[in-house]
């Protein structure tokens, strides 16, 4: 295609983008939350279908966000507030004249309300996976948190909690408390509480009440049962990311109030920067100014929306391009599987085909039985046309015509668009697509598909897939398997347990196992597909040894598929399948296994694969993620493998990690991550992820790591300790962890541009170290971190550059001039290996700092950072900054900090008063006894 050919679609897309910017009403789901004139538009709150209907839930959500809007407006110095919010009501709730959804989906919500509980019950939670200053995925509240007013005693008002979580989600800041490290020793050898700001006051409380802090210390560790209880009345105004529940707290920690020494996630992730510093660097603040005046912002406007009937239309390309590389056959196999197995019961389904013109093949038909499904399959296209030209807009317009016959509009409908053609006029129908209220999922076949196809999906909040022209690729079935109703009801969804394909030699076999764990098993299906006439010889063995053969499968010779339905609930354990190629030529054999949840109330293991961005420009890498969970709990120690298929080159297999290093931001949060930069060609790349977990390995996390609003155990009010009710803990059934796990999921597609001809020079530096830690061991400092690679997080780097400084600002702003540590004996290990390096910071022990008042003071704190260098002298970004206190004499007791000195002073004063009083009493009693003795002695003499 020439540059001139691209002008039409590109100009159309630019026009649409401009129009959306000028007309807020045209905001589309792909745009996410937008800030316009200081107000946030497009915020979507979605209630999970498993949440029971409660008349108080929606009013409480409205009240929370309204309160949050005013609190946020003041906390950001009159900069931002919430203007327009949509609340997505489950279709399972009674209809109450709610507006119909357009392109809003539960899966795209910014805030979700569920009944899934973490280890600490009702903790509000934000899923952050991209690091400091980057947006998170969603905020989660439990329905109990929103309905139970008793919880506000521990969390604070709900609106304040919402602002705390919004800062996580929108601006990528982190918590300033640390439940695992509630105390630390600062640079002045003082015991301090992990908090921000340090001006927040309180006292130590032991098991039986207030106590001096020294009673909580055992060899510089703290006794179990000791805690620090904060005063309910404070003068400190910061910080929202520490304790939003305090009435005095109305702002984020800034440069003046930020506690850089506290061992919290904000300091670790953001290299000791304050939350306010990170927030003001965001695009929200760089592109807006404070609102003039002194009045409050307008209250938020809420729209209540509810999904109606589920409506899907298949829009299928039948141009002559579909005859290439078995595209039509693979489409038929995948579409049949979708119609027979994936699409949910009671869904209305229609079918349209197109080349240069659109044609309706099946009007909407509701699926209520297997016969309905078979009827729809019979309407799938069986031949391609002789015409090479394609008109995607013609196909979509016919699709809209089909779905509009149900309710007069296409609102809430889904189009599954499959095409392999070139269409220079795709931009002509973008406005029609945007205004239709329909979601477009696009599946591109081969390398000649129009470049802007994915814009249709992007603008409507749909998914994007790419299917390469490789006979052993299962990407087509994977794409259809990934397309669900998007309601968030995982008990109505199918889970893909297996998806594989191989070129099998004559009289050879494809043999493997798949695990069916006991959280799934209902309606389990084994699908086998092949490319030549006649099925392979199939043998399937269940965990009890029962065998199924080819004759037990339902075979469709025309589509070359064989399917076995396991009645009831499949036996949990290992299932073994064997496919024998009985033909005299090479044959592609493929297996797909899917299943439903085994029972309501038991959350199945889910995997969601995705990339950070839909496109990249060489040499920037793509960040690949897989979110593996069981309800709210992360699945740990899983083997997670990504397969990336480019348009023309061989697939790349990449192992993902949840180790808190490289592309992975937080360790053990259930999000497995990796950099991908092995770009072979320009164009589209397909992604799918396979997850396996052995029952012999510890799997389910005991807590939900990441970003939570703090639950305060109690307060000191009027000198009295007032404890809140303990947080509800939710136990986990060990039975649920009995079996291993197998899951497969498509992660859609992404595109790469600017890849030079191979071989190209090394342009990939080592990745940034993000988990650097420093501890003092006697007179030395020990550093630990995870080794990066020669190229990002792969391979083995050449050397490390470690520098240290007594000044945080110096090492932040001028790393090159900080003091260099001798690392001549330190050789980098393989990427992913734990590195440990010990050095003696003697340089700092000889020179005291000169304070501004002229007094000499020993420096008690140093800052350390690392940069990695590869063999071609490419340097990584500077690591997170670690800090360590020096000059703590062995066996010396830490000095009491101000808060504790106050408590100790009070206790000492009380003791002194007691001693004085006791002395007076004893003296008085002694004098009286002496007087009585004198009287007795005098009386005797008189006698």
ZITAMO-V950812 format. One line per field, one symbol per residue. phi: phi as a letter, one per 20 degrees, with the letter a starting at -180 (. if undefined). burial: b if it has 24 or more other C-alpha atoms within 12 Angstrom, else e. A space follows every 50 residues. Layout:
phi->???
burial->???
//
This chain:
phi->.egffefgfffffffffffffecgfegdgffmfddclmdednfddcefff fffbfeffgfffffffffffffgffelmdcbedccddeefffeffblffe fddecgfdfecddcdedefdmegfbcedcdnfmdfeeadcceffgedeff fffeengffffffgfffffedmecfddbfecfcbdefdmdfcefabefef drcfcefdpgbffffedclmddffoebddeffdcdfdcbfedbffffffc befdgfdfefefedfffffdlmffffffffeffgefdbcfffncffffff dddecbfeffccceddfcffffeellfffffgfffffffeceffgmfecc cccbcecebeebfgceecbfffffffgfeffdcdeeeefccfffffffff ffffffcncegmecddedbcedcfdfffdfffffefmdededcednedfg fegffffgfdmeecccdfecfeeefffgffffedfmenefedeedeebbb bbedfgmdcdcaccedeeecpflfcdddcbddfnffedcccegenfdccg feeeddgfelcccddefmdfffpedddcdeeeeecgbedcccccaegfbf ndfffcccdadfcfbbdgeffdedccedbcmeefedleedcddddffcef fddceecddmbmfeecfldndecaecbeeebfoececbcdccbefedfce febdfodcffeefrceclndeceefgffedfcffffdfdfccbbbfdmcb cccnfffeedffcdeffffdcfccceclecdddbaeffdfcldcncfead ddccbedfffffebgfdffeefcfeddgefgnefdcbdbdefgeeecffe egenfebffdbcdcbccdcefdmfdfffffeecbedmefgmeeffffgge fffffffffffffffffffffffffffffffffffffffffff
burial->eeeeeeeebbebbeebbeebeeeeebbbbbbbbbbbbbbbbbbbbbbbbb beeeeebbebbbbbbbbbbbbbbbbbbbbbbbbbbbbbbbbeeeeeeeeb bbbbbbbbbbbbbbbbbbbbbbbbbbbbbbbbbbbbbbbbbbbbbbbeee bbbbbbbbbbbbbbbbbbbbbbbbbbbbbeebbbbbbbbbbbbbbbbbbb bbbbbeeeebbbbbbbbeebebeeebbbbbbbebebbbbbbbbbbbbbbb bbbbeebbbbbbbbbbbbbbbbbbbbbbbbeeebbeeeebeeeeeebebb bbbbbbbbbbbbbbbbbbbbbbbbebbbbbbbbbbbbbbbbbbbbebbbb bbbbbbbbbbbbbbbbbeeeebbebbbebbbbbbeeebbbbbbbbbbbbb bbbbebeeebbbbbbbbbbbbbbbbbbbbbbebbbbbbbbbbbbbbbbbb bbbbbbbbbbbbbbbbbbbbbbbbbbbbbbbbbbbbbbbbbbbbbbbbbb bbbbeeeebbbebbbbbbbbbbbbbbbbbbbbebbbbbbbbbeeeeebbb eebbbbeebbbbbbbbeeebbbbbbbbbbbbbbeeebbbbbbbbbbbbee ebbbbbbbbbbbebbbebbbbbbbbbbbbbbbbbbbbbbbbbbbbbbeee bbebbbbbbbbbbbbbbbbbbbbbbbbbbbbbbbbbbbbbbbbbbeeebb bbbbbbbbbbbbbbbbeeeebebeeebeeeeeeeebbebbbbbbbbbbbb bbbebeeeeeeebbbbbbbbbbbbbbeeeebbbbbbbbbbbbbbebbbbb bbbbbbbbeebbeebeebbebeeeeeebbebbeebebbbebeebeeeeee eeeeeeeebbbbbbbbbbbbeeebbbbbbbbbbbbbbbeeeeebbbbebb bebbeeeeeeeeeeeeeeeeeeeeeeeeeeeeeeeeeeeeeee
//
